[in-house]
Amino acid sequence: MNVSVDVWLRGQDFATTRKIEGVGREPSAWTDDDVRVVLQGMLLEMHRLKHPDDAERPIALRGLSWIVNPYEGGVLIAIEITMGAAIAGPFKIEKQALESMITRVLQHPVPPASDRIH
């Protein structure tokens, strides 16, 4: 499944829509690992837009502000970091279930292979 994400970079007055690949299940069947892929994908797409010539970088899930909002019969994930903001969705999943998964993923991050944090 491909996930649509709208990315706004600080200093720009427009958003760019990108796709996150690698999410194996429909949102109603997501696990914490699927949510981790979505969050990391959102951050990775922000980095790719800001630094198009950079090599791929590990993503650390810490230091970000997030919210899950209802939208058109589903929910959106919105994150914000210093670089900008990204909004993914809408997803057909219970708001509370998704919030719980995001909370768990952020409380138990997988250490990146690098010290660089976005």
C-alpha positions as CSV (number, residue, x, y, z in Angstrom):
1,M,0.0,0.0,0.0
2,N,1.2,3.5,-0.8
3,V,0.5,6.3,1.6
4,S,0.0,9.9,0.4
5,V,1.8,12.6,2.4
6,D,1.6,16.3,2.0
7,V,4.8,18.1,3.0
8,W,5.3,21.7,3.7
9,L,8.8,22.9,4.3
10,R,9.4,26.0,6.5
11,G,10.1,29.0,4.3
12,Q,7.9,27.8,1.5
13,D,4.3,28.8,0.8
14,F,3.2,25.6,-0.8
15,A,2.9,21.9,0.0
16,T,4.2,19.0,-2.1
17,T,2.4,15.6,-2.2
18,R,4.6,12.5,-2.0
19,K,4.1,8.8,-1.6
20,I,5.4,6.5,1.2
21,E,5.9,2.9,0.1
22,G,6.3,-0.2,2.2
23,V,3.2,-0.2,4.4
24,G,2.1,-3.8,4.1
25,R,-1.4,-3.7,5.6
26,E,-4.6,-1.7,5.3
27,P,-4.8,0.9,8.2
28,S,-7.5,-1.0,10.1
29,A,-5.0,-3.9,10.5
30,W,-1.9,-1.8,11.2
31,T,0.6,-2.8,13.8
32,D,3.1,-0.6,15.6
33,D,5.6,-1.6,12.9
34,D,3.3,-0.2,10.2
35,V,2.9,3.0,12.1
36,R,6.7,3.3,12.5
37,V,7.1,2.9,8.7
38,V,4.5,5.7,8.1
39,L,6.1,8.1,10.6
40,Q,9.6,7.4,9.3
41,G,8.4,7.8,5.7
42,M,6.8,11.1,6.5
43,L,10.1,12.4,7.9
44,L,12.1,10.9,5.1
45,E,10.0,12.6,2.5
46,M,10.5,15.9,4.3
47,H,14.3,15.3,4.2
48,R,14.2,14.3,0.5
49,L,12.4,17.5,-0.4
50,K,14.7,19.8,1.7
51,H,17.9,18.0,0.6
52,P,17.3,16.3,-2.8
53,D,20.9,15.6,-3.4
54,D,21.7,14.0,0.0
55,A,22.1,10.3,0.4
56,E,19.5,8.4,2.4
57,R,19.8,9.0,6.1
58,P,18.5,7.0,9.1
59,I,15.4,8.4,10.7
60,A,15.1,8.9,14.5
61,L,11.6,9.1,15.9
62,R,12.1,11.6,18.6
63,G,11.6,15.3,19.1
64,L,8.5,15.6,16.9
65,S,5.1,17.1,17.5
66,W,2.2,15.0,16.3
67,I,-1.6,14.9,16.3
68,V,-4.3,12.6,14.8
69,N,-7.3,14.4,13.4
70,P,-10.6,13.2,12.0
71,Y,-10.9,14.0,8.2
72,E,-13.4,12.8,5.5
73,G,-14.5,9.6,7.3
74,G,-11.0,8.7,8.4
75,V,-8.1,10.2,10.3
76,L,-5.0,12.1,9.4
77,I,-1.5,12.0,11.0
78,A,0.1,15.4,11.2
79,I,3.7,15.9,12.4
80,E,5.8,19.0,12.8
81,I,9.5,19.5,13.2
82,T,11.8,22.4,12.8
83,M,12.1,21.6,9.0
84,G,8.4,21.9,8.4
85,A,5.2,19.8,8.6
86,A,3.8,16.7,7.0
87,I,0.2,15.3,6.9
88,A,-0.6,11.8,5.8
89,G,-3.9,10.1,5.2
90,P,-6.8,9.9,5.5
91,F,-6.8,6.5,7.0
92,K,-9.7,4.2,7.9
93,I,-8.7,3.4,11.5
94,E,-10.0,4.3,14.9
95,K,-8.5,7.6,16.1
96,Q,-7.8,6.3,19.6
97,A,-6.2,3.1,18.3
98,L,-3.8,5.0,16.0
99,E,-2.9,7.5,18.8
100,S,-2.1,4.5,21.1
101,M,0.2,3.0,18.4
102,I,2.0,6.3,17.7
103,T,2.5,6.8,21.5
104,R,4.0,3.3,21.8
105,V,6.2,3.7,18.7
106,L,7.6,7.0,20.0
107,Q,8.2,5.7,23.5
108,H,10.2,2.8,22.2
109,P,12.2,4.1,19.2
110,V,14.5,1.9,17.2
111,P,17.9,3.5,17.5
112,P,19.1,4.9,14.2
113,A,22.4,3.9,12.7
114,S,23.6,7.5,12.8
115,D,23.7,10.4,15.2
116,R,21.9,12.7,12.7
117,I,18.4,13.7,13.8
118,H,15.9,15.6,11.6
